[in-house]
């Protein structure tokens, strides 16, 4: 009674997905037939027949487990290779060696039953005879196909050469699955005489499988085989079906459908960072950017990293951004691709950056790619990830992203955070510390990496997931502050926005004009700024200033938002303010509401400031500079903790700041292995590698720098 509804629901879902992904018609027939078999087998006198067919699914279980393993981990792991190897043997054993003789006995029994005249329903018997013959014919057919393809070089053990197989029917990877098993499932485009506008044929329909399985289980438990003799039985059975259990899946399905339709229609107007550029006077879409003094139009370039990365370069000198994200590809290959999109001189002479100060002049790019340090760093990073990519059966770029273990950790942290929310809303005191700190470690371990394009090779994952947890900053603002500004021009005056977050209260760089308030910046100013840096600073004041002035902290050019995007942005900020500061006043006494409105975001802010300020704002790093981009990234950052697990976990890899700045789109789960290699290269080339033992020493060096910068310039002993 448990296995049959489960099997019926599975094959109903499989039939729909196969049709949706335009798989083999034979697959749809197979799945639909199996669904009917297990629905009918719910009738008690057919249980033993259903068990015969369940025997055949032993090989399907191996195949599907292998498929899931490939999607979650890699098809080259020991477990998946073992499953792939044993599948043909399990298939032949269960479906041929055991299944065929058992089917012969079954067919003889059915023949005797029909001759005896005691059959309960002749239609049911004929149906099962037909199904049995069909399934066994398919089993023999597939076995021949596997035998033909078993020993071919570089071919799966359960496949034959695609060119040699008519319609790929011999390939069990096509026939029994929802798509080709050797590649990720992707819905192919349907041929249409007229292209439908606004239709994305790869859009996932998340709730259909759940709804189909639930509906199939309900019907299978309610309808009996007597309906084959009398249609009135069907009507009576359907009237007695309890559809209340479908209420939740139905509501969920409708909500998801409506949201997908809304996003499909208005998403491009709100999620503008995924757009292809701006429409010019000529009516064409253009995405102009300047790299090493040359203008390119990348509007038609299908960037492997997705459109967001390109959009961040629009209207800017993107040389630093470009070079810092393409260390896995040779210089010749990179600029060979760019050459195709070079803007004609007649057009380029009239192009300007958003801000005239954005000239990319801080670094010297002349023969940068020929510098020994650059060559050694690029060789090291490729040599490090090449064996990993080969062992996991993935591309070099995929090897730099989050591992399955990293995803598991992130999902576990998310689960822990959401589990704490009911207690937090209920006013449990322990959540004042636990909930905001869980929020911080989630932000540190996935949000930051996602906005650096280092979580996944799928740009949608990197772009959309940060919007689920925007507690540190608006992702849109973070792109400008952190990716475009801070990472490209670390500690460069009038280019790095992180040097000027609160210039009225804090002075961490000589480019900030000294004020009398700075005299006490290592005292009360320090505690106040660290407490409000996120809740009041990044989330509110910096956001408002950027939208009003057209520049983030007056140094990073900021394009004016379109009305739709601006409305969505304001709504997002309003939701943030309500979720942090407003709701407690409606549910708690005044004194407790004040605590809940201030303390959680203050502790979150302290965690952020602790793990961000100690990495760059020290005496050794704050004013360091080098015209060589990679060397500049090294000498303006500081590592702490020596790659120890706790420091890496709580900082989200920010304790390996040097490596992070050198390779921003490498997920931080890999940085611990890269750290000693980077340090060795710095020693070889005479590049200063700043590091301290842990949090205590790092904070001490930062506070010493803060106190020193609070002294009035040009006073005795402080000529800075």
C-alpha positions in Angstrom: 0.0 0.0 0.0 3.0 2.4 0.5 5.2 1.3 -2.4 2.5 1.2 -5.1 1.2 4.8 -4.7 4.8 6.0 -4.5 5.7 4.1 -7.7 2.6 5.3 -9.5 3.3 8.9 -8.5 6.9 8.7 -9.6 6.1 7.4 -13.0 3.3 9.9 -13.5 5.8 12.7 -12.7 8.4 11.0 -15.0 5.9 10.9 -17.9 5.1 14.6 -17.5 8.8 15.6 -17.2 9.8 13.5 -20.1 7.1 15.2 -22.2 8.1 18.6 -20.9 11.7 18.0 -21.8 10.6 16.6 -25.2 12.2 13.2 -24.5 11.5 10.0 -26.4 7.9 9.1 -27.1 8.9 5.5 -26.1 9.8 6.9 -22.7 6.4 8.6 -22.2 4.7 5.3 -23.1 6.9 3.4 -20.7 6.3 5.8 -17.8 2.6 6.1 -18.4 2.2 2.3 -18.6 4.1 1.8 -15.4 2.0 4.4 -13.6 -1.2 2.5 -14.6 0.3 -0.8 -13.5 1.0 0.4 -10.0 -2.3 2.2 -9.7 -4.2 -1.0 -10.6 -1.9 -3.0 -8.3 -3.4 -1.1 -5.3 -6.4 -3.4 -5.6 -5.6 -6.2 -3.1 -5.9 -9.2 -5.4 -3.3 -7.6 -7.7 -0.7 -7.0 -5.1 1.4 -10.0 -6.1 1.3 -8.8 -9.7 2.5 -5.4 -8.7 5.4 -6.9 -6.8 6.6 -8.6 -10.0 6.8 -5.3 -11.7 8.6 -3.7 -8.7 11.3 -6.3 -9.2 12.1 -4.6 -12.6 12.7 -1.3 -10.9 15.9 -2.5 -9.1 18.0 -1.4 -12.2 16.1 1.9 -12.4 17.0 2.6 -8.8 20.7 2.1 -9.6 20.4 4.3 -12.7 18.6 7.1 -10.9 20.9 7.1 -8.0 23.8 7.4 -10.4 22.1 10.3 -12.1 21.4 12.2 -8.8 25.0 11.6 -7.8 26.3 13.2 -11.0 24.2 16.3 -10.4 25.1 16.7 -6.7 28.8 15.6 -6.8 30.5 14.3 -9.9 30.1 11.4 -12.2 33.7 10.5 -11.6 33.4 9.8 -7.8 34.1 6.2 -6.7 30.4 5.6 -5.8 29.1 6.9 -9.1 31.6 5.0 -11.1 30.6 1.9 -9.2 26.9 2.5 -9.8 27.6 3.1 -13.5 29.6 -0.1 -13.7 27.1 -2.4 -11.9 24.0 -1.0 -13.7 24.2 -3.3 -16.8 24.6 -6.3 -14.5 21.7 -5.4 -12.2 19.6 -4.7 -15.3 20.3 -8.0 -16.9 20.0 -9.9 -13.6 16.7 -8.4 -12.5 15.0 -7.9 -15.9 16.4 -10.8 -18.0 17.8 -13.6 -15.8 15.0 -13.4 -13.2 12.4 -11.2 -14.9 11.9 -13.2 -18.1 11.3 -16.6 -16.6 9.1 -15.0 -13.9 7.1 -13.3 -16.7 6.7 -16.6 -18.6 5.2 -18.2 -15.5 3.0 -15.1 -15.0 1.7 -15.3 -18.6 0.9 -19.0 -18.2 -1.0 -18.3 -15.0 -3.0 -15.5 -16.8 -3.8 -17.9 -19.7 -5.1 -20.6 -17.3 -7.1 -17.9 -15.4 -8.8 -16.8 -18.6 -9.6 -20.5 -19.6 -11.0 -21.2 -16.1 -13.7 -18.6 -16.5 -13.1 -17.4 -12.9 -11.4 -14.2 -13.9 -12.4 -11.1 -12.0 -12.0 -8.8 -15.0 -11.0 -9.9 -18.4 -10.0 -6.4 -19.4 -7.6 -6.2 -16.4 -6.0 -9.5 -17.3 -5.5 -8.5 -21.0 -4.1 -5.2 -19.9 -1.5 -6.9 -17.7 -0.6 -9.4 -20.4 -0.1 -6.6 -22.9 2.0 -4.6 -20.4 4.1 -7.6 -19.5 4.8 -8.4 -23.2 5.7 -4.7 -23.8 8.0 -4.3 -20.8 9.9 -7.5 -21.6 10.2 -6.5 -25.2 11.7 -3.2 -24.1 14.0 -5.0 -21.6 15.4 -7.3 -24.4 15.7 -4.3 -26.7 17.7 -2.3 -24.2 19.8 -5.3 -23.3 20.9 -5.6 -26.9 21.7 -1.9 -27.0 23.8 -2.1 -23.9 25.7 -5.1 -25.2 26.5 -3.3 -28.4 27.9 -0.3 -26.6 29.5 -1.8 -23.6 33.1 -2.0 -24.8 33.3 1.1 -26.9 36.0 3.5 -26.0 34.9 6.5 -23.9 31.3 5.5 -24.0 29.1 4.8 -21.0 28.6 1.2 -20.2 24.9 1.5 -20.8 25.1 3.4 -24.1 25.8 2.9 -27.8 27.2 5.4 -30.3 24.6 8.1 -30.8 25.3 8.1 -34.6 24.8 4.4 -34.8 21.6 4.3 -32.8 18.4 5.2 -34.6 16.7 8.0 -32.7 18.9 7.1 -29.7 16.4 4.5 -28.6 19.1 2.0 -27.8 20.6 4.5 -25.4 19.1 3.7 -22.0 20.3 7.1 -20.8 17.7 8.6 -23.2 14.9 6.1 -23.0 14.4 5.6 -19.2 15.4 9.1 -18.0 14.1 12.6 -18.6 17.0 13.7 -20.8 20.5 12.7 -21.7 22.2 11.4 -18.5 25.7 12.4 -19.5 24.8 16.1 -19.5 22.7 18.3 -17.1 19.0 18.2 -17.9 18.1 21.0 -20.2 14.8 21.5 -21.9 15.4 21.8 -25.7 13.7 24.5 -27.7 10.5 23.5 -29.5 10.3 24.3 -33.1 7.9 27.1 -33.8 6.9 28.8 -37.0 6.6 32.1 -35.1 8.8 32.9 -32.2 6.8 33.5 -29.0 7.9 36.7 -27.3 8.8 36.7 -23.7 8.9 32.9 -23.4 11.7 31.2 -21.7 11.7 27.5 -22.6 14.2 26.7 -19.8 12.1 28.1 -17.0 11.7 25.5 -14.2 8.3 24.5 -13.0 9.1 23.7 -9.4 5.6 22.7 -8.2 4.3 20.4 -11.0 6.0 17.2 -9.8 4.7 17.6 -6.2 1.2 18.3 -7.5 1.2 15.3 -9.9 2.5 12.9 -7.3 0.0 14.0 -4.7 -2.9 13.8 -7.2 -1.8 10.4 -8.4 -1.6 9.0 -4.9 -5.1 10.3 -4.1 -6.7 8.8 -7.2 -4.7 5.5 -6.8 -5.9 5.1 -3.3 -9.6 5.8 -4.2 -10.3 4.2 -7.6 -10.7 0.4 -7.9 -10.5 -1.8 -11.0 -14.2 -2.4 -10.9 -14.4 0.9 -12.8 -13.2 -1.0 -15.9 -16.6 -2.8 -15.9 -18.9 0.0 -14.8 -18.1 3.7 -15.5 -20.5 4.7 -12.8 -18.1 3.3 -10.3 -15.6 6.0 -11.4 -18.0 8.8 -10.7 -19.0 7.4 -7.3 -15.3 7.0 -6.4 -14.4 10.5 -7.5 -17.2 11.9 -5.4 -15.7 10.2 -2.4 -12.2 11.4 -3.1 -10.9 13.7 -0.3 -9.3 16.6 -2.2 -8.5 18.6 0.9 -5.0 17.2 1.0 -4.4 18.9 -2.4 -5.2 22.4 -1.0 -1.7 23.2 0.0 0.0 21.9 -3.2 -2.6 23.7 -5.3 -2.2 27.0 -3.5 1.6 26.7 -3.7 1.4 25.8 -7.4 -0.8 28.8 -8.1 1.5 31.2 -6.2 4.6 29.9 -7.9 2.9 30.2 -11.3 1.8 33.8 -10.6 5.2 34.8 -9.3 6.9 33.3 -12.3 4.6 35.1 -14.7 5.1 38.4 -12.9 8.9 37.9 -12.9 8.7 36.9 -16.6 6.9 40.1 -17.5 8.5 42.7 -15.2 11.8 41.0 -14.1 13.9 42.6 -16.8 12.7 46.1 -15.6 13.5 45.4 -12.0 16.5 43.2 -12.2 18.4 45.6 -14.4 21.9 44.2 -13.7 21.0 41.3 -15.9 20.2 43.5 -18.9 22.2 43.7 -22.0 23.0 47.4 -21.9 21.4 50.7 -22.9 19.5 51.5 -26.1 21.5 54.1 -28.0 20.5 56.9 -30.4 20.7 54.4 -33.3 18.0 52.3 -31.7 20.4 49.4 -31.0 21.4 48.0 -27.6 25.0 48.8 -26.6 27.1 47.9 -23.6 30.3 50.0 -23.8 33.2 49.5 -21.6 36.9 50.5 -21.7 39.7 48.0 -21.1 43.3 49.1 -21.4 42.3 52.3 -23.1 40.2 50.5 -25.8 36.4 50.7 -26.0 34.4 47.5 -26.6 30.7 46.9 -27.1 29.8 43.7 -25.3 26.0 43.8 -25.8 26.1 40.8 -28.1 28.7 38.8 -26.2 27.4 35.7 -24.5 29.6 35.9 -21.4 30.2 32.6 -19.6 29.9 34.4 -16.3 26.5 35.8 -17.3 25.2 39.3 -18.0 25.6 40.7 -14.5 29.4 40.8 -14.7 29.2 42.6 -18.0 26.7 45.1 -16.7 29.0 46.1 -13.9 31.5 47.2 -16.5 29.1 49.3 -18.5 30.3 52.9 -18.9 33.4 52.3 -16.9 37.1 51.7 -17.2 36.8 48.0 -16.4 40.5 47.0 -16.8 41.0 46.1 -13.2 37.7 44.2 -13.0 38.5 42.4 -16.2 42.0 41.3 -15.3 41.0 40.2 -11.7 38.4 37.8 -13.0 40.2 36.1 -15.9 43.3 34.4 -14.5 42.4 30.9 -15.8 42.7 32.0 -19.5 45.7 33.2 -21.3 46.2 36.8 -22.2 46.3 36.1 -25.9 43.0 34.2 -25.8 41.3 36.8 -23.7 42.1 39.7 -26.0 41.5 37.6 -29.0 37.9 37.3 -27.9 37.6 41.0 -27.0 39.0 42.0 -30.4 35.7 40.8 -32.0 33.8 43.5 -30.1 36.1 46.4 -30.5 34.3 49.7 -31.2 35.2 51.5 -34.4 37.4 54.6 -33.9 34.7 56.8 -35.3 32.4 55.8 -32.5 35.0 55.4 -29.7 36.2 59.0 -30.0 32.8 60.2 -28.7 32.5 57.7 -25.8 33.0 58.7 -22.2 32.9 56.9 -18.9 30.1 57.7 -16.4 32.5 59.7 -14.4 35.5 61.5 -16.0 37.7 60.6 -13.0 37.2 56.9 -13.8 40.3 56.7 -16.0 42.0 53.5 -14.7 45.2 55.4 -14.3 46.3 54.0 -10.9 47.8 50.8 -12.4 50.3 50.3 -15.1 49.1 47.7 -17.6 52.0 47.9 -20.0 53.4 44.3 -20.3 51.5 43.3 -17.2 50.8 39.9 -18.6 54.6 39.4 -19.2 55.6 40.2 -15.6 57.2 37.2 -13.9 54.9 37.5 -10.9 51.8 37.6 -13.1 53.0 34.6 -15.0 53.8 32.6 -11.9 50.5 33.4 -10.2 48.5 32.4 -13.3 50.4 29.2 -13.7 50.0 28.4 -10.0 46.2 28.8 -10.0 45.8 26.7 -13.2 48.2 24.0 -11.9 46.2 23.9 -8.6 42.7 23.5 -10.1 43.5 21.4 -13.1 44.0 18.1 -11.2 40.8 18.9 -9.2 38.8 19.4 -12.3 40.1 16.2 -13.9 39.4 14.1 -10.8 35.8 15.5 -10.5 35.1 15.4 -14.2 34.3 19.1 -14.4 35.7 22.2 -16.1 38.5 24.2 -14.7 36.1 27.1 -13.9 33.7 24.8 -12.2 36.5 23.5 -10.0 36.9 27.0 -8.5 33.3 27.3 -7.3 31.6 26.0 -4.1 32.0 22.3 -3.5 29.0 20.1 -2.6 30.4 20.1 1.0 30.3 23.9 1.0 26.7 23.9 -0.2 25.7 21.4 2.5 27.3 23.6 5.2 25.5 26.7 3.8 22.1 24.9 3.7 22.6 23.7 7.2 23.4 27.2 8.4 20.3 28.5 6.7 18.2 25.8 8.3 19.6 26.7 11.7 18.9 30.4 11.1 15.2 29.8 10.1 14.8 27.3 13.0 15.8 30.1 15.4 13.4 32.7 13.9 10.2 31.5 15.7 12.0 31.8 19.0 13.4 35.1 18.0 10.0 36.5 17.1 8.6 35.0 20.3 11.2 37.1 22.3 13.4 34.3 23.6 16.5 36.0 25.1 19.1 33.5 23.8 18.2 34.5 20.2 19.5 38.0 20.8 23.0 36.5 20.2 22.2 33.3 18.3 20.0 34.6 15.5 22.1 37.6 14.4 25.3 35.6 14.6 23.7 32.8 12.5 22.7 35.6 10.0 26.3 36.8 10.0 27.9 33.4 9.3 25.4 32.8 6.4 26.2 36.2 4.9 30.0 35.6 5.3 29.9 32.1 3.9 27.7 32.5 0.9 26.3 36.0 0.3 29.7 37.6 -0.1 30.9 34.8 -2.4 27.8 34.9 -4.5 28.2 38.5 -5.3 31.8 37.7 -6.4 30.4 35.1 -8.8 32.2 32.4 -6.9 29.3 30.2 -5.6 28.3 28.7 -8.9 29.0 28.7 -12.7 25.4 29.5 -13.2 25.1 33.3 -13.0 21.5 33.1 -11.9 22.5 31.3 -8.7 25.1 34.0 -7.9 22.8 36.8 -8.8 19.5 35.7 -7.2 20.5 34.0 -3.9 22.0 37.2 -2.3 18.5 38.8 -2.6 17.2 36.2 -0.2 19.5 37.4 2.7 20.1 41.1 2.1 20.9 41.9 5.8 24.3 43.4 5.2 23.5 45.6 2.2 21.4 45.8 -0.9 23.2 43.4 -3.4 22.9 46.2 -6.0 24.8 48.6 -3.7 27.3 46.0 -2.7 28.3 45.5 -6.4 29.2 49.2 -6.5 30.8 49.5 -3.1 32.7 46.2 -3.0 33.2 44.7 -6.4 33.5 47.8 -8.6 35.2 50.1 -6.0 36.9 48.3 -3.2 38.3 45.3 -5.0 39.4 47.1 -8.1 41.1 49.9 -6.2 41.9 48.7 -2.7 43.0 51.5 -0.4 43.4 53.9 -3.3 42.4 57.4 -2.3 39.3 58.8 -4.1 38.6 55.4 -5.7 38.0 53.0 -2.8 34.7 53.8 -1.2 35.5 51.9 2.0 37.9 54.7 3.0 35.1 57.2 3.3 32.1 55.5 5.0 31.9 57.9 8.0 34.5 60.7 7.4 32.8 62.9 10.0 33.6 60.4 12.7 36.5 58.2 11.5 39.7 58.8 9.6 41.5 55.7 8.6 43.3 57.1 5.5 45.4 60.2 4.9 43.0 61.1 2.0 40.3 61.9 4.6 40.4 65.5 5.9 41.2 65.6 9.6 38.5 66.9 11.9 38.5 67.6 15.6 36.1 64.7 16.1 38.8 62.3 14.9 40.9 62.9 18.1 38.6 60.4 20.0 38.0 58.0 17.1 39.8 55.2 19.0 37.4 55.7 21.9 33.6 56.3 21.8 33.6 57.0 18.1 35.0 53.6 17.5 32.3 51.8 19.5 29.5 53.9 18.0 30.6 53.5 14.4 31.1 49.7 14.8 27.6 49.4 16.3 25.7 51.3 13.6 27.9 50.6 10.5 25.5 48.1 9.0 22.0 49.0 10.3 22.3 52.7 9.8 25.3 53.1 7.6 25.4 50.5 4.8 21.7 49.8 4.7 20.4 53.3 4.9 22.7 56.4 4.8 25.1 55.1 2.2 22.2 53.8 0.1 20.4 57.2 0.2 23.5 59.2 -0.6 24.4 57.0 -3.6 20.9 57.4 -5.2 20.8 61.2 -4.5 24.4 62.0 -5.6 24.9 59.5 -8.3 28.1 58.1 -6.7 28.8 55.7 -3.9 30.6 57.6 -1.1 31.4 60.2 -3.8 34.0 57.9 -5.5 32.2 55.1 -7.4 30.1 56.3 -10.3 26.5 55.2 -9.9 24.1 55.2 -12.8 20.6 56.5 -12.1 18.1 53.7 -11.5 15.1 53.3 -13.8 11.8 54.1 -12.2 10.7 50.4 -11.9 14.0 49.4 -10.4 14.0 52.4 -8.0 10.5 51.5 -6.7 11.6 47.9 -6.1 14.8 49.1 -4.4 12.9 51.5 -2.1 10.4 48.7 -1.2 13.3 46.4 -0.4 14.9 49.0 1.9 11.5 49.6 3.5 11.1 45.9 4.1 14.5 45.8 5.7 13.8 48.7 8.0 10.5 47.1 9.1 11.9 43.6 9.6 14.7 44.9 11.8 13.5 48.1 13.6 9.7 48.4 13.4 8.0 45.0 14.1 9.2 44.6 17.7 7.2 47.7 18.7 4.0 46.0 17.7 4.5 42.8 19.7 6.7 43.6 22.8 6.6 46.1 25.6 8.5 49.3 24.9 11.6 48.4 26.9 11.9 45.0 25.2 11.1 46.4 21.7 14.0 48.9 22.1 16.3 46.0 22.9 15.1 43.9 20.0 15.4 46.9 17.6 19.0 47.8 18.6 20.9 44.9 20.1 20.7 42.2 17.3 21.7 44.5 14.4 24.5 46.0 16.6 26.0 42.6 17.3 25.7 41.7 13.6 27.4 44.9 12.7 30.3 44.2 15.1 30.8 40.8 13.5 31.0 42.4 10.1 33.3 45.2 11.2 35.6 42.8 13.0 36.1 40.7 10.0 36.4 43.5 7.4 38.3 46.4 9.0 41.3 44.4 10.4 42.2 43.2 6.9 43.1 46.5 5.2 43.1 49.3 7.7 46.5 48.7 9.4 49.7 50.6 9.4 51.2 48.1 7.0 48.3 48.1 4.5 46.4 51.3 4.6 48.8 53.4 2.5 50.6 50.7 0.6 50.6 51.0 -3.1 52.0 49.4 -6.3 51.4 50.1 -10.0 51.3 46.3 -10.6 47.7 45.2 -10.0 48.4 41.8 -8.4 51.2 43.1 -6.2 48.9 46.0 -5.0 46.3 43.4 -4.0 48.8 41.6 -1.9 50.5 44.5 -0.1 47.2 46.3 0.8 45.7 43.2 2.5 46.5 41.3 5.6 45.8 37.6 6.5 45.1 36.4 10.0 44.6 33.1 11.7 46.9 31.1 9.5 44.0 29.4 7.7 42.6 27.9 11.0 39.1 26.4 10.7 37.4 28.7 13.2 38.8 31.8 11.7 37.8 30.7 8.2 34.3 29.7 9.3 33.5 32.8 11.3 35.0 35.2 8.8 33.7 33.4 5.8 37.2 33.2 4.4 38.0 36.9 4.9 40.9 35.8 7.1 42.6 34.9 3.8 42.2 38.4 2.5 45.2 38.4 0.3 44.2 35.3 -1.6 40.6 36.6 -1.8 41.7 39.8 -3.4 43.9 38.1 -5.9 41.3 35.5 -6.9 37.9 37.1 -6.0 35.8 34.6 -8.1 37.4 31.6 -6.4 35.1 30.3 -3.7 36.7 30.8 -0.3 36.5 27.1 0.5 39.6 26.7 -1.8 41.7 29.6 -0.3 43.2 27.6 2.6 45.0 25.3 0.1 46.1 28.3 -2.1 47.4 30.4 0.9 50.8 28.6 1.3 51.4 28.7 -2.5 50.6 32.4 -2.7 52.9 33.1 0.3 55.7 31.1 -1.4 55.4 33.1 -4.6 55.4 36.4 -2.7 58.6 35.4 -1.0 60.1 34.4 -4.4 59.3 37.7 -6.0 60.0 40.0 -3.0 56.3 41.0 -2.5 55.5 41.8 1.1 53.0 39.3 2.5 51.2 40.7 5.6 49.9 38.2 8.2 49.2 38.1 11.9 48.4 35.2 14.2 44.7 35.7 14.8 41.8 38.0 15.8 43.5 39.4 18.8 46.7 40.6 17.0 44.7 41.7 14.0 42.4 43.9 16.1 45.4 45.3 18.0 47.1 46.4 14.8 43.9 48.0 13.5 43.3 49.9 16.7 46.9 51.1 16.8 46.4 52.4 13.2 43.0 54.0 14.1 44.5 55.9 17.1 47.5 57.1 15.0 45.2 58.4 12.2 43.2 60.3 14.8 46.1 62.6 15.6 46.1 65.9 13.8 48.4 65.8 10.7 51.7 67.7 10.8 51.7 67.9 14.6 55.0 66.9 16.2 55.8 63.3 15.4 52.8 62.9 13.2 53.7 64.3 9.8 51.1 62.5 7.8 
